[in-house]
């Protein structure tokens, strides 16, 4: 198991980005969370297999149809424990 935290900037709030991330995570069997940040970015953390997480990061770099991605940074790490499910945080 690996984990990745991704911060995505651009037009990513108000365009269904968090719901998109939730669907992608479910399709890939990834657990974790996604949240809007006060600066207008979106941050997501996923835990799963390395191949699935790589596809997850690629999906976040593309985003949903209405999003306009300006940048995405990722940080890979070994998770301290596996979270249950995938959730949208406030």
Beta strands, then each sheet from edge to edge (+ up, - down):
strand 1: 2-11
strand 2: 31-36
strand 3: 42-48
strand 4: 68-77
strand 5: 86-88
sheet 1: 4+ 1- 3+ 2- 5-
end
